[in-house]
């Protein structure tokens, strides 16, 4: 698990910032985590942010661009951090689902509900947060969750993201030891896919968010389907 995480808080109410900072600080102390905060009071400030975050605690009801509309914009930007929605309006739950919010926490925020959401965040964002790959022979670090799929290619592997592809000397088995098993699964002797990046499932293949059709082998199909169902119902 992380020893240090960064959490953004976006709300137009200063009292909420104070409360969430206090609750999350207590969570960090209880879990032996160091937590940094980035505070935002508007959607505009979030969109202009270039600092790394692991999670954004986002209020729905804000003047100007609300949290749901901001969520749509962040998805277009393919941000890697998780979004946890905060709202006293349970009627907006479906809207939060549409922007693929990681969790929905009701206001007034209860400590137990917040802790459960952050525990899930840590589990989902644990091993393999940053991985080493190569582009044109130059070593780079990318966030694991940005990986769409990995393809075995002889003695090396090709790592594909939505924007570009990379090379690695790591084998597929090596990747499976490195990556989070909650999110990544080998579906074929030549492929590992990111459950987060699956758009649809066909009979013997998965369709990725980037449009590629990745085969699912008969030998691995049962285990792959079971793991994906767990991910889809518990972690998505």
N, C-alpha and C positions, 0 to 999 in steps of 0.2 A: 504494500500500500504506500501511498504518498507519505512523505514526512512533511511536505509543505504543499499547500494548495492556494490558489488565488480565486476569490469569489467576488463577483461584481454585484452591486445592489442598485437597482434602478427604481426609484419611487420619488414622487414629488412632495412627500411628507417627511420632514426631517425626523419626526418622532419614530417613523418606521425604520429609518436608517439606524437610529440609536438602538432600538429594540433588536433588530436583526443582528447588528454587530455584537450586542451583548449575548444573544442566544448562540450565535455561531462561534463566538469566542469560547463560550462554555463547552460547546460541542468539541472544539479543538482540544481543550484541556482534558476532557473526558476520554478522547480518542488518541491522545498523544500526537496531535497534529499541529503544525504551525500554519496559521491561516492569515493571508494578506487580504485586504479589502480594497476595492476600487468603487468609489461612490459616484452615481449618476443621478441627476434630477430630471432628465428628459431623454426622449428617444434620440434626439439629435446628438447628444453627448455620447451615447452608446455607439451610434453609427460612425462617429469620428474617432472612436477608441482604437488604438493600435497595440495596446498592451495585451499580453497573454492573460487569459482567464480559463479556469477549469469549469466555471459555472456562473450563470447570471440569474440572480433572484429578481424577477421582473414583475412589477405591478401592472395590472391590466388597465385600470382606470386612471389615465393621466391626461392632462390637457394637451391639445395638439394631436400628435400621433400617439395613439394608445398602444398598450403592450402587445395586443394581437397584431396590429398593423406593423409594429416594429418586428415582431417575430417573423412575419412574412419576408420583410426586407433582409433580416439576418439569414434566413434560409437561402435566399438568392445569393448572398455573399458566401454561403457554405462555411459559416463559422464552425469551428470544431468543438466549442464549449457547449455544455448542456444548458437548457433553459428551464428553470423552475418558476412557474407562474404563481403569483400571489394575488388573491382577490377574495372579497367577501361575497361575490356574485357567482353562485354555483351554476347559474344559467349560462355562464361563459365557458363551461367545461368543454363543450363540443368545439368551440372556437380554439381553445388551447390544444385540443387533439389535432386539429387541422394543421397547425404549425409545428407538429411533432414535438410539443413540449415534453420534457423529460418527466416532470411531475406537476401536479396542481395542488397548491396548499391554500386552504381556506383562511381568510382573516376573520377574527383575530387569530394570529398564528399560535398554534399550540406546540410546545416544546417536543412532545413525542412525535407529532407528525413531521416536523422539520427534521428531527434526528433520523427518522426512517428514510426520508428523501435523501439526506446527505450520506447515509450509510450506503444506499443504492448507488449514489454517485461515485463513491470511493471504490466500490466493487467493480462498477462498470469502467472506471478510468484507472484501474490499477496497473498490473504488469503490461509492459509494452507501450507506455504512454508516448515515448519518443523512440524511434528506431533509426538505425544507420543504413543508408542506401547510397548509391552512386549515380551521378548524372554526368555523362561525358568524362568519366574518370575522376570526378571530383566528389569527395565524400560530403554527404549532406545528412542532416537530421530532419525527419518529418514526423508528424504526429500519427500514431498508428490508426486512429479512427478515420483519418483521411484516406486510408487505403481502401480501394474498391475490391480488388482481388489480386492474388499472387499466382503466377503461372510458372511451373517448372520448365526450364529450358536447358537441357543437358546438365552441365556441371554448375549452372547458375540459375537464378530465378529472376523473373521480371515482375516488378512491383508497379501496379497501375493505380493511379488516383484519377479523380475527375478531370484534372487539368493537365497532367503529364505522366510519363512513366519513368521508372528508374531500374537500375540493375543491382543485384546483390549476389555475393558469393555464398550466402546462406542457403541451405537446402530447405525443402518444404517441411521436413521433420524439424529442422532447426527453427523455422519460423513458428511452428506450432508450440514449441517449447517457450518461445519468446512472447507470443501474442496472448492476449486475454482470451481464454477458452469460452467465456460467456458470449463474446462478440464474433469470434472467428472460428471457422470450422472447415476442415478439408472435405470437399464434396466429391473429389475425383483424384486419382493418383497424380494428376498434373495441376490441380487447382485448390487454392484456399480462398474462401470468400468471406467478406465482412457482412454479417447479418444486417447491420445497419444500412447497408447499401443495396439490399435486395428490393427490387421494385415489384416483381411478380414471380410466381413459381409455375412452371409448366410440368408436363409429365416426367420428363427425365432431364430437366434443365432448370436453371434459375435465370431470370432476367435482371441484370443489374441496373442501377439507377442511371448509368451512362449508356445503357442500351445493349451492352454485350450479353450474349447468351452463353452461359457457362454450363457445361454438362455435369450431371450428377450420375455417378456410376451406380450400377445395380448393387454392388457390394457395400457401398457406403450409404445408400439411400435411406435405409431404415434409421440408422443412427443420426444421420444428417437431419432428417425430418423431425425426429424426436427433439433434438437440440434446438432446432429452429422454432418449434412450437413453444418450448419453454421460454426462449428468448422473446418471442412475439407476445406472449401473455404476461410475462413477469417483468421484462427489462426494457421493452421498447418505450 
